[in-house]
Amino acid sequence: MEKIIKQGRLLFGIAITAFGVENLICARFGLAVRGVPWFPGNPFLAYLTGIPLLAADLSIAAHVRARLTAILLGILFLLSALLLEVSKVAANPMSVGTRTVFFETLPMCGSALTLAGTLPAGGSGSRRWDSVLDKLTGLGPYLFGASSVVSVLTISSFSALSPAWCRLGCLGGLFWAYLTGAAFIAAGISIVTKQLDQWGPFLLGTMFVLWF
């Protein structure tokens, strides 16, 4: 399983590349598409985000200041969630789309910080700074795990997303909605409590890959 888990870094890098390319394409054609993270209707901010995302992926792939890059990515996603999405969720808490963007951005923050925690420290020479970074990366699993548990608030959308061929009898898509919700809760609790904390994220990641 260790060999499979190590591929998570590659998959994370692919996702970051895709987000960077998406931002550049949307900025080029003036598309206002909310995503992770995306600044709708402002091409300058889209370019300002897209280019660093691509640069970050190259940094992580080439092992050049990869830990610092992953931490900066986590901060970017966290600021995006707090400064751009919290107010939207507060203004319209019943909107599934609004909640989904927030609870997609926060786990990306957690993933980036968790990745940073697995990478060797660069040796900045400042123990206080290294201590701050260690505490910040330590938040990664908790942000991801908490987001997984709370994401069941969007369970009503899971039913609509399931294809018609896999809906079971009178339950329809609700079966997959509740199964998915249960998987999110179990994985989130596993990560936060550090109980079976390899198997929980591994099975959750497997579910995401199967969806893909």
SEBAKOL-571631 format. One record per residue: residue in three letters; z, y, x of N, C-alpha, C, O in turn. Coordinates in steps of 0.02 Angstrom, whole numbers, plus 32768, in hexadecimal, padded with zeros to 4 digits. Example, Ala and Ser with C-alpha at 12.3 -4.5 7.8 and 13.67 -1.06 7.14 Angstrom:
% residues 2
ALA81867EE4829481867F1F826781867F5B829481A77F5A82C8;SER81627F90828281657FCB82AC818A8002828581928039829E;
//
This chain:
% residues 212
MET80007FC480298000800080008000803F802B7FE780738016;GLU801C803A8067801F807480937FD9809080A27FCF80CC80A2;LYS7FA9806280AE7F65807880BD7F46809D80827F2180CD808B;ILE7F56808680457F3B80A7800A7F5B80EC80017F39811C7FF1;ILE7F9D80F0800B7FC1812F80027FA6816480327FA1819F8020;LYS7F95814F806F7F7D817F80A07F3B819F808B7F2981D480A5;GLN7F17817F805D7ED8819C80467EE581D780177EB681FC8006;GLY7F2481E080027F3482187FD67F24825B7FF67F0F828A7FD5;ARG7F2D825F80387F1C829C805D7ED282AB80577EBE82E5804E;LEU7EA88277805C7E60828080567E4E8298800F7E2582C68007;LEU7E6B82787FDD7E5D828B7F987E7382D27F897E5182F77F66;PHE7EAD82E57FA57EC583297F9C7E94835A7FBC7E85838F7F9F;GLY7E7B834A7FF77E4B837580197E0B837C7FF17DEE83B37FED;ILE7DF483457FD27DB783487FA97DC283767F6E7D96839E7F5C;ALA7DFD83727F4F7E0C839D7F157E0D83E67F297DF384117F05;ILE7E2B83F57F637E2F843B7F7A7DE884557F887DD9848E7F77;THR7DBE842B7FA67D78843F7FB27D55844E7F707D30847F7F6B;ALA7D5F84227F3E7D3F842C7EFD7D55846D7EDD7D2C84927EC1;PHE7D96847D7EE17DAF84BB7EC57D9184F87EE97D7E85297EC9;GLY7D8C84F37F2B7D6E852A7F517D2685357F3E7D11856E7F33;VAL7CFF84FF7F3A7CB885047F267CB2851F7EDF7C8685487ED1;GLU7CDE85077EB37CDC851E7E6D7CE7856A7E697CC5858D7E45;ASN7D1885827E8F7D2685CA7E8F7CEA85F27EA77CD986267E8B;LEU7CC985DA7EDC7C9085FE7EF87C5585FE7EC77C3286307EC0;ILE7C4985C57EA77C1285C07E777C1E85EE7E3B7BF286137E25;CYS7C5C85EB7E217C6D86157DE77C69865F7DF97C5386877DD0;ALA7C7E86707E357C7B86B67E4B7C3286CC7E527C2087047E3F;ARG7C0986A07E6D7BC286B07E787B9E86BD7E367B7686EC7E32;PHE7BAC86957E037B88869B7DC47BB086C07D8E7B9A86C47D55;GLY7BE986DB7DA17C1087027D727C2F86DA7D3A7C3786F37D02;LEU7C40869B7D477C5D86707D147CA886797D127CC9867B7D46;ALA7CC4867F7CD77D0C86877CCE7D2986457CB57D30863B7C79;VAL7D3986197CE37D5385D77CD27D9985D07CED7DA485D67D2A;ARG7DC985C47CC27E0D85BD7CD97E1685787CF77E0185457CDA;GLY7E3385767D337E3D85377D557E79853A7D827EAA855B7D72;VAL7E7685187DBB7EB085127DE77E9C85217E2E7E7984F97E4C;PRO7EB0855A7E4D7EC185977E277E8185C07E1E7E5585BE7E49;TRP7E7C85E37DE97E3F86087DDA7E51864C7DBD7E7C86517D92;PHE7E2F86807DD47E3A86C37DBC7DFF86D77D907DCC86EE7DAB;PRO7E0386CE7D4F7DC986D97D237DB187217D237DD987507D23;GLY7D7087287D247D52876A7D1B7D5887987D587D4987D37D52;ASN7D6C877F7D917D7287A97DCC7D5387847E087D75875D7E2A;PRO7D1287917E157CEF876D7E4C7D1087777E8F7D1187497EB8;PHE7D2B87B37E9C7D4887C17EDE7D8387927EEB7D8887747F21;LEU7DAF878C7EB97DE9875F7EC17DD487167EC57DF486ED7EE6;ALA7D9D87067EA27D8386C17EA57D6B86B17EEB7D79867B7F06;TYR7D4686DF7F0A7D3086D67F4F7D6D86D37F7E7D7086AB7FAC;LEU7D9D87007F707DD887057F9A7E0186C47F987E2686B57FC7;THR7DFB869F7F617E1E86607F5B7DF386257F737E0C85F97F96;GLY7DB486257F617D8885ED7F717D7F85E27FBC7D8285A97FD3;ILE7D7486187FE17D69861180297DA785F5804D7DA085C78075;PRO7DE3861080407E1F85F3805F7E2A85AA804C7E4385838075;LEU7E188596800F7E2185507FFB7DF5852280267E0C84ED803C;LEU7DB7853780317D8B8510805C7DA5850E80A47DA384DA80C5;ALA7DBC854880BC7DD7854B81007E15851F81067E2084FF8139;ALA7E3E851E80D17E7B84F480D27E6A84AB80D77E8A848580FC;ASP7E37849680B27E22845080B57E0B843D80FB7E1B84078114;LEU7DE58469811B7DCE845C81607E09845881907E0A842E81BD;SER7E3A848381867E75848381B07E9C844281AB7EB0842581DD;ILE7EA6842A816D7ECB83ED81627EA483B1817B7EC18384819A;ALA7E6283B0816F7E38837781857E35837381D17E34833D81ED;ALA7E3383AD81F27E2D83AF823B7E7083AE825F7E7283B0829C;HIS7EA783AB82387EEA83AA82557EF883E9827F7F1C83E682B1;VAL7EDD8421826A7EE98460828C7F1A848982637F0784A5822F;ARG7F58848E827B7F8D84B082567F8F8499820D7F9684C081DE;ALA7F89845782057F83843A81C27FC2844581997FBE8453815D;ARG7FFD843F81B9803C844681938043848E817880548497813E;LEU803684BF81A2803B8504818D800885138156801785368126;THR7FCC84F7815D7F988501812B7FAD84E480E87FA4850380B3;ALA7FCA84A780E97FE0848880AA801884B08089801A84B6804C;ILE804484CC80B2807A84F78096805C8535807680718549803F;LEU802C85558098800D8591807C7FE78580803B7FE785A8800D;LEU7FC9854580397FA8852F7FFB7FDB85297FC37FCF853F7F8A;GLY8014850A7FD3804885037FA1806085467F87806B854E7F4B;ILE806785767FB4807D85B97F9F804785D97F73805885FA7F41;LEU800785D07F857FD185EB7F5C7FD385D07F157FCF85F67EE5;PHE7FDA858E7F0F7FDD856F7ECD801C85857EA7801985917E6A;LEU8054858C7ECA809185A17EA9808B85E87E8F809F85F67E56;LEU807086157EB88067865A7EA28035865E7E68803E86867E39;SER800186357E6B7FD186337E347FF3861E7DF37FE6863B7DBF;ALA801F85EC7DF7804285D57DBB807386097DA1807686157D65;LEU809986277DCF80CD86567DBA80B2869A7DA580C886B67D72;LEU808286B47DCA806A86F87DBD803386FA7D88802C872C7D65;LEU800C86C47D827FD386C67D547FDD869D7D157FC286AE7CE1;GLU800586687D198008863A7CE08048863E7CB7804786317C7B;VAL8080864E7CD780C0864F7CB380BE867F7C7880D5866E7C41;SER80A286BA7C83809F86EC7C4D807386D47C13808286E17BD9;LYS803E86AF7C23801286947BEF8036865F7BC78030865C7B89;VAL805B86347BEA808085FF7BC780B7861E7B9B80C286087B62;ALA80D986527BB4810D86737B8D80F186957B4F811086967B1B;ALA80B586B37B56809686D67B1E807A86A67AEA807886B67AAE;ASN8064866B7B008046863B7AD1805B85F47AE3803285CD7AFA;PRO809B85E47ADA80B585A37AF0809785677ACB809B852F7AE4;MET807A85727A90805E853B7A698017852B7A7D7FFA84FB7A63;SER7FFA85517AAA7FB585467ABF7FB2850D7AF27FCE85137B29;VAL7F9184D77AE07F8C849E7B0D7F6684B17B4C7F79849D7B83;GLY7F2F84D67B447F0784EA7B7E7F2D85147BAF7F27850B7BEC;THR7F5685427B957F7E856E7BC17FB285467BE77FBA854F7C23;ARG7FD585197BC4800884F07BE57FE884C17C18800584B57C4D;THR7FAC84A87C087F8C84787C357F7C84987C787F8784797CAC;VAL7F6184D57C777F5184F77CB67F8F85007CE17F8E84F67D1D;PHE7FC785147CC08005851E7CE5801E84DC7D03803084DA7D3E;PHE801E84A77CDA803984677CF18007843F7D1A801584077D2F;GLU7FCB845B7D267F9D84407D587FA684647D9B7FA084467DD0;THR7FB484A57D967FBB84CD7DD37FFC84BB7DF87FFD84B57E35;LEU803284B47DD2807384A67DF1807484637E17808E84617E4E;PRO8058842D7DFC805583EF7E23802A83F57E62803883D57E94;MET7FF6841F7E607FCE842A7E9C7FF9844B7ED27FF3843C7F0D;CYS802584797EBC805584977EEA808284617F07808D845E7F44;GLY809D84377EDC80C884027EF380A583D17F2280C283BA7F53;SER806683C37F13803F83957F3E803583B37F83803C83907FB5;ALA802483F37F86801884157FC6805884167FEF80568409802C;LEU809084267FD080CF84297FF580E683E4800B810283DC8041;THR80DA83B27FE080EB836D7FF280C18356802D80DB8336805B;LEU80818367802C805583568064806E837780A48070835880D9;ALA808283B6809E809C83DA80D980DA83B780F680E383B58132;GLY8103839B80C9813F837880E0813183388106815B8320812B;THR80F4831C80FD80E382DE812080C182EC816380B682BE818A;LEU80B0832B8170808C833D81AD80BE835481E380F2837081D3;PRO80AD8347822280DB835B825880E083A7825D80AF83CB8255;ALA811C83BF826C8127840782748105841F82B380FF83FB82E5;GLY80ED845D82B080C8847882E880F58491832080DD849F8357;GLY813584978313816284B08346815B84FB8350814285118384;SER81718522831F816A856A83208199858B8352818F85C48366;GLY81CE8566836681FE85838395823785A68373826785BA8394;SER823585AD8331826A85CD830B828A859A82DD826B858182AE;ARG82C9858982EA82EB855782C182F5856F827A82F08549824A;ARG830385B18273830D85CC822F82CD85C6820782CE85B481CC;TRP829385D78226825385D482038242858C81F2822B857D81BA;ASP824F855E8221824285178214826E84FE81DC825884D481B3;SER82AC851681D882D9850281A282C0851A815E82C384F5812D;VAL82A68557815C828B8572811E824F854981078249853980CC;LEU82238538813681E88510812581FB84CA810E81DD84B080DF;ASP822E84AD812D8244846B8119825F846C80D18252843E80AA;LYS828584A080C1829F84A5807C826784B0804A826984968013;LEU823584D7805F81FD84E4803281D584A4802581C484957FEC;THR81C7847E805A81A18440805081CB840D802981AF83E38006;GLY820E8412802F823983E4800A823583EF7FBF824783C27F98;LEU821D842A7FA9821684377F6281DA84147F4481D6840B7F07;GLY81AB83FF7F6E816C83E27F56817483A97F25815983AD7EEE;PRO819983747F3781A0833C7F0881C283507EC781B083367E92;TYR81F2837E7EC9821583937E8D81E683BA7E5E81E883B17E21;LEU81BC83E67E7B818D840B7E52815B83DC7E31814A83E47DF6;PHE814383AC7E578113837C7E3C813383507E07811783467DD1;GLY816E83357E17819083097DE981A3832B7DA88199830F7D72;ALA81BF83677DAD81D2838D7D718196839D7D46819983997D09;SER815E83AF7D67812183BE7D42810783817D1E80ED83877CE7;SER810D83467D3C80F683097D1D811D82FA7CDD810182E57CAB;VAL815F83067CDF818882FA7CA48177832C7C6D816E83187C33;VAL8173836C7C7F816783A07C4D8120839E7C32811383B67BFB;SER80F283807C5880AC837F7C4280A283587C01806D835D7BE3;VAL80D483327BEC80CD830E7BAC80C9833E7B7280BA832A7B3A;LEU80D8837E7B7E80CF83B07B48808683B67B33807783CE7AFC;THR8059839F7B5F801283A27B4E7FF9835F7B337FBD83527B32;ILE802883357B1C801682F17B077FE482F17ACD7FBD82C27AC6;SER7FE683267AA47FB883287A6B7F70832B7A817F4383167A5C;SER7F6383457ABD7F1F834A7AD57F0683087AF27EC982FD7AF5;PHE7F3482DC7B077F1F829C7B247EFA82727AF17ECA824F7B02;SER7F1082747AB37EF1824C7A7E7EA782607A767E7C82347A6F;ALA7E9A82A07A767E5582B87A6D7E2982A87AA97DEC82A17AA2;LEU7E4882A27AE47E2182967B217E0C824D7B287DDC823F7B4C;SER7E2F821F7B077E1E81D87B107DDC81C97AEC7DD381DE7AB3;PRO7DAF81A47B0D7D6E81957AEF7D7581677AB37DA681417AAE;ALA7D45816A7A867D4981457A477D4D80FA7A527D6D80D67A2C;TRP7D2B80E07A867D2880987A907D6A80797AA37D74803C7A9C;CYS7D9A80A27ABC7DD980847AD37E1380957AA47E4D808B7AB6;ARG7E0480AE7A687E3980BC7A387E4A807D7A117E1E805A79F8;LEU7E8B806F7A0C7EA1803079EF7EB7803779A77EE980587999;GLY7E928019797A7EA5801579347EBC805679157E9F808B7921;CYS7EF2805178EC7F0A808B78C87F2B80BE78F67F3080F978E4;LEU7F4080A879317F5F80D7795F7F2C8107797E7F3E813F7992;GLY7EED80F179817EBA811B799F7ECB812E79E67EE381057A0D;GLY7EC0816D79F67ECE81857A3A7F1881907A467F2C819C7A7F;LEU7F42818C7A127F8A81977A1B7FA981637A497FD881737A6E;PHE7F8F81267A487FA980F27A747FA481087ABD7FD581037AE2;TRP7F6981217AD17F5E81367B167F8481767B257F9A81827B5D;ALA7F8B81A07AF17FB181DE7AFB7FFA81CF7B0C801581EB7B3C;TYR801981A27AE5806081927AF2806781697B32809981717B56;LEU8037813D7B41803A81177B7F803581467BBB8059813E7BEC;THR800881777BB6800081A87BED803F81D17BF4805781DD7C2C;GLY805B81E87BBC8098820F7BBE80D281E87BDD80F882047C05;ALA80D881A87BCB810C817F7BE8810381777C33813381767C59;ALA80C481707C4980B581697C9080C881A97CB680E481A57CED;PHE80B881E37C9980CA82227CB8811682297CBF8130823D7CF4;ILE813A82197C8A8183821F7C8B81A181F07CBF81CC82047CE7;ALA818B81B17CBF81A681807CEE819981947D3681C581907D61;ALA815B81AB7D44814A81C07D88817281FD7D9D818B82017DD5;GLY8179822D7D6E819F826A7D7D81E7825B7D8E820382767DBE;ILE820782307D65824D821D7D71825381F87DB4828282037DD9;SER822381CC7DC2822381A77E00822181D57E3C824681CB7E6D;ILE81F682087E3981EE82377E71822D82627E7A8245826A7EB2;VAL8247827D7E42827F82AB7E4782BF82877E5D82E682A17E84;THR82CA824A7E42830782257E52830081FC7E92833181E07EAB;LYS82C381F87EAD82B481D17EEA82C381877EE182D781647F10;GLN82BA816F7EA482C181287E95827A810C7E8D825381237E63;LEU826B80D97EB5822680BE7EB681F480F67EC181BF80F77EA2;ASP820681257EEE81DE81617EF5819D81577F1C817781867F27;GLN818F81197F31814B810A7F48812180EE7F1080E781007F08;TRP813F80C27EE9811A80A27EB3810980D37E7B80D380D07E5F;GLY813781007E6A812A812F7E3480ED815A7E4080BF815A7E18;PRO80EB817F7E7880B081A77E878071817D7E92803A81917E80;PHE807A81417EB0804181157EBC802081007E7A7FE381037E74;LEU804880EC7E4A802C80D67E09800F81117DE37FDC810B7DC1;LEU8030814B7DE9801581877DC87FD181997DE77FA281A97DC3;GLY7FCE81977E2A7F8E81A57E4B7F5981737E377F1F81857E2F;THR7F6C81337E307F3D80FF7E1A7F21810F7DD57EE681077DC9;MET7F4D81277DA97F37813A7D667F0581737D697ED281727D45;PHE7F1281A57D937EE481DD7D9A7EA081C57DB47E6C81DB7D9C;VAL7EA181987DE67E62817F7E017E3B81597DCC7DFE815F7DC8;LEU7E5E81317DA47E3C810C7D6E7E1E813C7D3B7DE7812F7D22;TRP7E4081717D2C7E2481A47CFF7DE381BF7D1C7DB081C67CF9;PHE7DE681CE7D5D7DAB81EB7D7E7D7081BB7D7C7D3A81CC7D95;
//
